[in-house]
Amino acid sequence: MKYLALIQEKSPLDQALTFIYTAAHWLGQLIVGAVNSVVPALISQDLVDPIGYLALLTIVIVLIGVFEALRKAMYWIVGLGWLLIVVRIVIEKFS
């Protein structure tokens, strides 16, 4: 019973990070599932979390738009992330 009490006591930071991870994972599963339904087995399940996080960052970029310098940096980071995901997919399919 003591063990269950330890599991339930999460800090607000732990809860926030768990929420972000869960949202990114679900979003990644949604995107990978949609793409793989069009082109079967194009994206491996290893990329669910990275795609989910990049999708969340993309949503943040679209919603924020207030700080121009930060937005430009985020565009570069997200663009590079998407480029690396595409490169990984291509490498996996040709190797």
Secondary structure, 3 states (H helix, E strand, C coil): CHHHHHHHCCCHHHHHHHHHHHHHHHHHHHHHHHHHHHCCCCCCHHHHHHHHHHHHHHHHHHHHCCCHHHHHHHHHHHHHHHHHHHHHHHHHHHC
